[in-house]
Amino acid sequence: MMQIECPWCGRRDEEEFTCGGEAHIQRPPDPQQNSDAEWAAYLFDRINPKGVHLERWCHTYGCRQWFNVARHTVNHNILAVYRMGAAVPADSVGVAVDEVSA
Amino acid sequence: MNNDVNSRVQGEAAQNPLRRLGTGHRVDTSESITFTFDGKTYTGCAGDTLASALLANGVRRVGRSFKLHRPRGLLSAGREEPNALVQLEGEGFGEPNARATLVPLYKGLKARGQNAWPSVERDMLGVLGLFQRLFPASFYYKSLMWPSWHFYEGLVRRLAGLGKVPRAADAQQYHKRNLHCEVLIVGGGAAGLAAALAAGAGGLRVVLMDDQEELGGSLLGENRVIGGSSSTAWIAQAVAKLRAQEGVTLLPRTSVIGYYEHNFLVGVERVCNHLGPGADLQQPRERLWRVRAKQVVLATGAIERPLVFADNDRPGIMLASAVQTYLNRYGVAAGRRVVLVTNNDSVYRVALDLHDLGVTVVAVVDSRRDPVGPYQQAVRDRQIPLLTGRMVRQVRGRRQVRAVRLAAHLGGGQLGESRESLACDVVAMSGGWTPSIHLYSQAGGSLDFNEHSACFVPASCAQAVRVAGAANGEFQLQGCLAEGYRSGAAAARAAGAGANVEPSAPSCDDWPQTPLEPYWYTGNAATEKQWLDFQYDVKVSDIELARRENFISVEHVKRYTTNGMSVDQGKTSNVNALAVMAALSGRKIPAVGTTRFRPPYHPATIGTFVGRDLGESYAPRLELPAHSWHLAQGAWMEDMGWQRPQCYLRAGEDFEAAVRREAVAVRRSVGMFDGSPLGKIEVKGPDAARFLNRIYINNAVSLKVNAGRYGLMCNENGVVIDDGVFVRLADDHFMVHTTSGGATRIHRWLEEWLQCEWLDLQVLVNNVTTQWANVTVSGPNARQVLQALDSDIDFDAAAFPHMQFRSGTVNGVEARILRASFTGEASYEISVPARYGLALWEAVYAAGETFDITPYGVESLMVLRTEKGYLHVGADTDGTTNPLDLGWGVPIGKKQDDFIGRRSLARANDTRKDRLQFVGIEAVDPRLPLPVGGHVVSCASPAVPAPTQGYLTSACLSPALEKSIGLGLVSRGRERLGEQVYIYADGNTTAAKIVSPTHFDAKGERLNG
């Protein structure tokens, strides 16, 4: 069971949180203009990296706030925690891109 | 001295079946303990395990094998035991699959052998062993196919099996505790104690968990010299020092079973399980420790591997380390004439210990051609015959070993000409050692294959963990102590201890070892007789079969042969099986790889995980503000998240009669319903209307203040997830009503969109469900009841019509009143702050007395809404239902704006003509109830399996219509109104007709009363 640093509450056990899957999936601004394939990609296509994964978590049984986490899927190390709307921290992006392309 | 002991042992043996030797052991022979096994009474002593006591009583057969019912004796003395699984006690203290090697003896202990009838000694099913060729790997799948596996399942389950789950409720409790520490040490043997001594000196919180009854690990079964004194004395000193050390916690009898992310480990402590029915019932039976450690030291030891030769499963053939442990720790000689068979040096000390305590060592048989070293010399010095370059070809004795016939070992598991035949009653074998790397592997650690010791050892791990001693592939005591001290000190430093002086390991009596030479199995002997997994009866021939059938992956072979899948999880069999796979496929062992190690390392009772979350403590009961009133009026309560009245029983009335009476009363005059659980979420802010317009498929922007609108919510896949009436309280303020079960879920749903997607919207949401109590007044006389209340609201039908909202006061209390209906009758949903809930209920009841107001429950409401065809999301919809299926195509077409899920409704699949559509169903015979869940079919006696055309989602006998009606999801349903169909359930069909869902008051005139 991981420990996650909630940006508002501090470090807590994983069982207080729920994982919302991959982060930074932008809802299309005008879905009616999307083809079925584009819409399906938004709905279903998710990366499954062996490496750093940017994902969103909610402190469901705490402050109920959502935030983003950069987590390594092999060793579960958490490289960064950052707020919704904030840019991806530079150091975790580098790792993420490398690992994903590798 | 040897002669003394020898003659004493032989003298005792002649008169007394007890083979308890008089020296050195750690049991208290002055305290005898009576116990029963398979109905027979025996005596053991304090400090015994059930296994050592059985062995001391000469019980050689302790179980029957899983599949073939072969008689089996003790193989080991520890947690790896595959054979001696017993059913302990009964009733509230029952426990199946207890390993006799781990059960400490207590007064009156009762145990039975498993998978045998009537007893292990006289198992009628032992005859199965004669037909073993008929039961190869996977024979279930291949042989038991006609007519179906289920036809045979009952029989097979009786033939092959382990213990029985106790039927009685557990007599004891289980607890859970959290534990935080700087250093957790797993394992209390030489390496673990050394690590604790080093780490404990740093003044940190150090916890040591060990699964045995007492600390000391495998050292408890050995006679070694550490720092000039006996190993027993060293253990005692170490434990005493640790007990006195502040910050150090010792937890014996605690098995660490799981190693998870971020150094979270789980241990199971047997708090008083080891006392049996004599336990203090105030104490928990077991305790689950949830440990978060900054640093972990794994000193989990190693498990000896069996040698693989023909009939290596006969009772009396044991691991050499077990023979040594029974001898030194329990003072029990496993036999009178012992043959030791090995491919490495570790059995030589066993030979010396046996010999020195007067047990006849017939010979040491070594598969290596010519091992030369101090061990071999020591054996020769005592005139113990040493037969090298040999292996066991044949075992004599079916019910227990009587002799072994040796053959020359030509190398690589090939045997040459027959050699000596040795009469014996015990064969002590060693095929080398397997480090217990399970926890390390669970932690994410990678493994290397150590060719020198022919075993997998830890390589690297991202977690803060160190491995010390035999678990790390270090099999010499000196090295174990040194690694223990080093790891403990390093862990303490890493966890923040000061630069304490690293104690150096005391010296001990190690001798240099001659390298092991693998002997994996006998290549030129019948492989269907060579056992790998004793617990699941997996033999070398089963791996050969898997190989012939082209199973290559180790994970597939494991599942096909079931090797390593029993309760011992292959502790003694995995590496041998890997080696056989490697040999058969011409690969090296590391190329075959290991199967994945998963928790639990050791079986744990379900009770441990349940802890106290049981019965009344399982979850808090949510009670309505008027709970006491409901109970006093005969409410039939059910837990629906909240404790809710289903109906109110009057004297002499049954459930159906009460529901019918209540439903009739609502249609005839007026009823009152406790709607407090109805989901209430306030949505407020300048962008509230824009936000809800994206959430609902309906238009939220056009809604006027003080008006309500029925709305449906979809997920992005276009599937309906909730419904309810939303109300505009002010320009920037809405009240969203959700289904009673959906309040929390929808609140989270709204938050997720606001926090993750639409950060630009200025909206706050708040779940106020429990803040407001609600009384819903419904029926033709509802308005008159409201008018009888003291209120500043004008209830005149013209002033306050259907789907309008008013706020004001009722009997002096702030109130919010919505005219919305789930019954089809004129309804007023009155909400007041929850603390006035009971008072409001009583006030409405008093005001309604003139009209014979009738409280009605959820079940009655379900009848009323089914008559009206009102949707119940989750009952009348499933995980595929979209708004088009519910007939909402036209309103959606009129809405200009996007909403969640809208794009999905344009996909070809979402507009398919044959989708399941929401319709009404009516039974042809009005007296026959329709079965909810029944499938819609075309003929009265379909040949099942038949294609289904949909299913019935709700049903009731309608009091208002005197009909049997229902709702359902039916393929092309809306274009089939009037068509006759049949509802199929449990082999019967009921004739029915597809109709409009609105069975009652199709024009909705009653709503406006």
Interface residues (C-beta under 8 A of the other chain):
Chain A: M1 M2 Q3 D13 E14 G20 R27 P28 D30 P31 Q32 N34 D36 W39 L43 R56 C58 T60 R64 Q65 W66 V74 N75 H76 N77 M84 G85
Chain B: Y260 E261 H262 F264 R292 G444 A462 Q463 E716 N717 R748 E751 E752 Q755 C756 E757 L759 D898 R902 R903 S904 A906 R907 A908
